[in-house]
Amino acid sequence: MRIARVYKKEAVIDVDAVDLALLDPLITKYKGKKGNVIPLLQGAQEMFGFIPRAAFEYIAAGTGLPLSDMFGVATFYAQFRLKPVGKHIIKVCHGTACHVQNANEITESIEEALKLKDGETTEDRLFTLESVACLGCCSLAPVMMIGDQTYGKLTGNAAVKVIKNIRLAENN
């Protein structure tokens, strides 16, 4: 029996909304320099919040770097994003200390409240949920981080309350 693969359709990003000319100073700064791939990709991601396919192509055309080299770097390092993320990235620690303090409850509560899975972004692009290996706040376990703010000694309900407060603040 043959099993048919089911492919998830990716959201189409409006390439017209991305002003690729913003990359020109970055390309000028790093063109021809050794070790330029990472700073070019970091700069593109800083501008757009992720690295759209069109940005890869624009950088390749402007620098002569092979697309395959840039994609190889971007997919190897976890810091690079190839899809848009939310305004607020929720990082839930799943390191040992947090795991034994029930970090799974936090992730599951957030998934239920925001109607998304780990690694996904809400439709309004306000939140992205990420499980991370460690946030280095073991004494606060279980912990999550949203932007630069750390929240510790959490329960699932407390985590959801933090997110609801952020959503309320965004709507005001």
Secondary structure, DSSP 4 states (H G I P E B T S, - for coil): -PPPP-PPPPPPP-GGGS-GGGGHHHHHHHTT-TT-HHHHHHHHHHHHSS--HHHHHHHHHHH---HHHHHHHHHHSTT--SS---SEEEEEE-SHHHHHTTHHHHHHHHHHHHT--TT-B-TTSSEEEEEES--S-GGG-S-EEETTEEE-S--HHHHHHHHHHHHHHHH-
